[in-house]
Amino acid sequence: MKSILSGNEAIAQGALDAGVSLASGYPGTPSTEILENISRLGGVRAIWAPNEKIAVELAGGVSYAGHRALAAMKHVGVNVAADPLFTLAYTGVRGGFVIVTADDPALHSSQNEQDNRRYASFTRIPMLEPSNSQEALDFTREAFVLSERFDLPFFLRTTTRISHGKSIVDVSKWDEDAKRPIPGLVKDPGKYVMIPANARVRHRDLEDRVARVAVFSESCSLNRIEMADSALGIITSGASYNYVKDALPNASILKLGLVFPLPADLIREFAGKCGRLIVVEELEPHIEEWVRILGIQVEGKSLIPRFGELDSGIVRRAIEGSGDDFAASGHESESVPVRPPIMCIGCPHRGIFHVLSRKKVFVAGDIGCYTLAVSPPLSAIHTTVCMGAGINQAAGMEAVLPEQHGKVVAVIGDSTFLHSGMGGVLNMAFNRIPATILILDNFTTAMTGRQNHPGSGFDMKGNRTRQVRWETLLSGLGIEHVRIVDAYDLEEIDTALEEEIIRDAPSVIVVRGACMLLKNQPVKREPPYEIHADKCTDCGICLRIGCPAISRKDALPGEKPVIDCNGCTGCSLCFQVCRFEAIEVLK
Amino acid sequence: MTDTASGTFNILIVGVGGQGTILASELLAHVALAAGYDVKKSEVHGMSQRGGRVESYVRFGKLIYSPLIPKGEVDFLVGFELAETLRSLEWLSADSKILTDTRAILPYNSQVGEAPYPFDALDRIRQRGYDLRVVEGERLAVQLGEPKAANVVLMGALASLLPVDGDVWKSVIRENMPGKLVSVNLEAFELGYGSGTLTQGHDSSTK
């Protein structure tokens, strides 16, 4: 049967076909829909973990119990999970164990564009890389089987165009011919307890297992040669394969679906058949360096950019040496104002950033919707590095710049705080660093599409579950000064900030207001407001809060702002900032 | 009916988050599948609720590898918003056809007068000699009583230029839209289908 599936939907289907017993992860673009689809399609347990390390350790336990397990995350999530991954390669698996790393070349929604094929060679965990949705399905099924066959976790690596790209997939039933482990607990400390004495043995064993996969890589169907004109040979993998096929239909291709360990003999064989040899790969020279290690002359990053995403035009021009991207079409771009994404109408994060921007404080930020406050008109985020970093940056600044006390705060979302912010607050309390942290609690992981987390009160299926009690949690971490304020009450926010930011002790303000897009929370949706043109002086303060419902629709001279009453949620921020009483509830 | 040199149809759909660009591209991909083509699509989303630019690529033909359209190789540009249509010109070739709504959604900088909004976009496009067809998608959809159906009006206009029967589109709309929205979207499609061949300011009859 044929359907149009995204790569993420295909991976979910492949995992279900393989009989996965538990799938876990933390939402992150472009990986999020894998877990969501497993949860939607299957009777198996798909669960959001507070962070990727927990997801990998949980799935590792499932594998040790003899069941198949999957953990899915975006590329930077693997950094969080790296600690257990390196050692899970030593112990190996029982049930098949697949870790999906969804990389994001071109940073469509990420803070860096790291190439996680490097994690495969570094951790010694084999890696499969599909080129389209059909392969995403097939490779996922295969990865579970190979994981058991070689006693190793397996990486499945996608990039944004594979994860979110859609193509036609034959989802016909899969008849697996594999010997599966018998579920149950097996005590085998030599394999599963990595004290140095055991780990030394398992490290040698790991290299043997990797060597066996390398032998397999020479002849497996995951890697294939497509001979055409032998004058030009291209070695490629993943999304890059598609660009090569489009750009250079006459070239011979070695398509690598198993990108670690790489096949030495197959590459030598292919190189021997071709004239000019080029590796086409996005980001790092992962394949190119291996080909060079084999002593084969090859071109790669001397032609192909080391940053950003490729497309067939870039590939063709790079190889033909025919100029840059923009010269290609000869169609110059027009000057058009930039259109940065902004917070939604009624967003509970808008008020706090309006207050912060007026106070001229330094705001150590984090990863989430609130990072959008970096853009005008709010312009109130001054650092963003990785999940949980903001709290510790603010603490570091406070520690070395005591004269700046009262001028630095950290902001972090509720989901991000539970992911990796708790340790930072614990450190602040333990070391008596008098920083002020704002937890922007909107009851969800909003940036990736409103996934539940331990602070939301709901699990992945939307069933009620235990909900974090912030006062108790923060008190337990050692914070004496905790305040909870209404995200829509500018005066209350202002007072709390004034008092806490100068306090000579660690403090936390929980700024509470449910995401406007949530369906399972009592969202503050009130009658809309309107602007009375006769009272409006056109001072522009209401536009400065950056609400998409307030606009000068046609930007004509003398035109005053208006509120789109269909969009307005009645959050009242514009009403609160207007000094001329020109904004009132719509009659 | 139009054909392209390579037999591959490269369609770029652009708009602003919330306008239904992604749903439109989903419909187009399903139409291509139903009509027996290979099809690939990809988009930049994640900002769809947040007022940023959304762009969606759909490619169909006999055999499609890449989901991305290289710059200079778009056959049809479908713009849901005037500035975003103008922003996309570098993707076009001399033979590209442009279908655009006249809807203007001002970014913040234009709201406060820091960056002028290109209200003259249609003139700027015409001056460059492109085959430009203006489809008042939003206005027609508002007349239907469902402003959100503007995307399907635009798809109707595109459909009139593609080698797939309109009935295929209608059955895809029936299968992929929530039940209560089917009839209004079928109407929106018909409105677009009727207006798609209208040209304004540029004679495309020789193309």
HADDOCK unambig.tbl for C-alpha pairs under 7 A between the chains (distance, minus, plus):
assign (segid A and resid 161 and name CA) (segid B and resid 42 and name CA) 6.46 0.50 0.50
assign (segid A and resid 164 and name CA) (segid B and resid 42 and name CA) 6.33 0.50 0.50
assign (segid A and resid 165 and name CA) (segid B and resid 41 and name CA) 5.52 0.50 0.50
assign (segid A and resid 165 and name CA) (segid B and resid 42 and name CA) 4.23 0.50 0.50
assign (segid A and resid 165 and name CA) (segid B and resid 67 and name CA) 6.63 0.50 0.50
assign (segid A and resid 166 and name CA) (segid B and resid 40 and name CA) 5.56 0.50 0.50
assign (segid A and resid 166 and name CA) (segid B and resid 41 and name CA) 5.06 0.50 0.50
assign (segid A and resid 166 and name CA) (segid B and resid 42 and name CA) 6.21 0.50 0.50
assign (segid A and resid 167 and name CA) (segid B and resid 39 and name CA) 5.99 0.50 0.50
assign (segid A and resid 167 and name CA) (segid B and resid 40 and name CA) 4.66 0.50 0.50
assign (segid A and resid 167 and name CA) (segid B and resid 41 and name CA) 6.65 0.50 0.50
assign (segid A and resid 168 and name CA) (segid B and resid 39 and name CA) 6.78 0.50 0.50
assign (segid A and resid 242 and name CA) (segid B and resid 65 and name CA) 4.76 0.50 0.50
assign (segid A and resid 242 and name CA) (segid B and resid 66 and name CA) 4.61 0.50 0.50
assign (segid A and resid 243 and name CA) (segid B and resid 66 and name CA) 5.48 0.50 0.50
assign (segid A and resid 245 and name CA) (segid B and resid 65 and name CA) 6.52 0.50 0.50
assign (segid A and resid 246 and name CA) (segid B and resid 65 and name CA) 6.29 0.50 0.50
assign (segid A and resid 246 and name CA) (segid B and resid 66 and name CA) 6.59 0.50 0.50
assign (segid A and resid 311 and name CA) (segid B and resid 68 and name CA) 6.31 0.50 0.50
assign (segid A and resid 311 and name CA) (segid B and resid 70 and name CA) 6.02 0.50 0.50
assign (segid A and resid 312 and name CA) (segid B and resid 70 and name CA) 6.02 0.50 0.50
assign (segid A and resid 313 and name CA) (segid B and resid 70 and name CA) 4.99 0.50 0.50
assign (segid A and resid 313 and name CA) (segid B and resid 71 and name CA) 6.87 0.50 0.50
assign (segid A and resid 328 and name CA) (segid B and resid 72 and name CA) 6.92 0.50 0.50
assign (segid A and resid 329 and name CA) (segid B and resid 71 and name CA) 6.44 0.50 0.50
assign (segid A and resid 329 and name CA) (segid B and resid 72 and name CA) 4.43 0.50 0.50
assign (segid A and resid 329 and name CA) (segid B and resid 90 and name CA) 6.96 0.50 0.50
assign (segid A and resid 329 and name CA) (segid B and resid 93 and name CA) 6.52 0.50 0.50
assign (segid A and resid 331 and name CA) (segid B and resid 89 and name CA) 6.53 0.50 0.50
assign (segid A and resid 331 and name CA) (segid B and resid 90 and name CA) 4.76 0.50 0.50
assign (segid A and resid 331 and name CA) (segid B and resid 92 and name CA) 6.78 0.50 0.50
assign (segid A and resid 332 and name CA) (segid B and resid 90 and name CA) 5.39 0.50 0.50
assign (segid A and resid 333 and name CA) (segid B and resid 87 and name CA) 6.46 0.50 0.50
assign (segid A and resid 333 and name CA) (segid B and resid 89 and name CA) 5.81 0.50 0.50
assign (segid A and resid 333 and name CA) (segid B and resid 90 and name CA) 5.02 0.50 0.50
assign (segid A and resid 334 and name CA) (segid B and resid 86 and name CA) 6.58 0.50 0.50
assign (segid A and resid 334 and name CA) (segid B and resid 87 and name CA) 6.08 0.50 0.50
assign (segid A and resid 336 and name CA) (segid B and resid 83 and name CA) 6.51 0.50 0.50
assign (segid A and resid 336 and name CA) (segid B and resid 87 and name CA) 6.10 0.50 0.50
assign (segid A and resid 336 and name CA) (segid B and resid 118 and name CA) 6.69 0.50 0.50
assign (segid A and resid 337 and name CA) (segid B and resid 115 and name CA) 5.83 0.50 0.50
assign (segid A and resid 337 and name CA) (segid B and resid 117 and name CA) 6.71 0.50 0.50
assign (segid A and resid 339 and name CA) (segid B and resid 52 and name CA) 5.76 0.50 0.50
assign (segid A and resid 339 and name CA) (segid B and resid 53 and name CA) 6.55 0.50 0.50
assign (segid A and resid 339 and name CA) (segid B and resid 107 and name CA) 5.41 0.50 0.50
assign (segid A and resid 340 and name CA) (segid B and resid 52 and name CA) 5.48 0.50 0.50
assign (segid A and resid 341 and name CA) (segid B and resid 47 and name CA) 6.35 0.50 0.50
assign (segid A and resid 341 and name CA) (segid B and resid 50 and name CA) 5.10 0.50 0.50
assign (segid A and resid 341 and name CA) (segid B and resid 51 and name CA) 5.10 0.50 0.50
assign (segid A and resid 341 and name CA) (segid B and resid 52 and name CA) 4.08 0.50 0.50
assign (segid A and resid 342 and name CA) (segid B and resid 50 and name CA) 5.27 0.50 0.50
assign (segid A and resid 342 and name CA) (segid B and resid 51 and name CA) 6.15 0.50 0.50
assign (segid A and resid 343 and name CA) (segid B and resid 50 and name CA) 5.87 0.50 0.50
assign (segid A and resid 344 and name CA) (segid B and resid 49 and name CA) 6.86 0.50 0.50
assign (segid A and resid 344 and name CA) (segid B and resid 50 and name CA) 5.56 0.50 0.50
assign (segid A and resid 551 and name CA) (segid B and resid 111 and name CA) 6.18 0.50 0.50
assign (segid A and resid 552 and name CA) (segid B and resid 111 and name CA) 5.67 0.50 0.50
assign (segid A and resid 555 and name CA) (segid B and resid 111 and name CA) 6.14 0.50 0.50
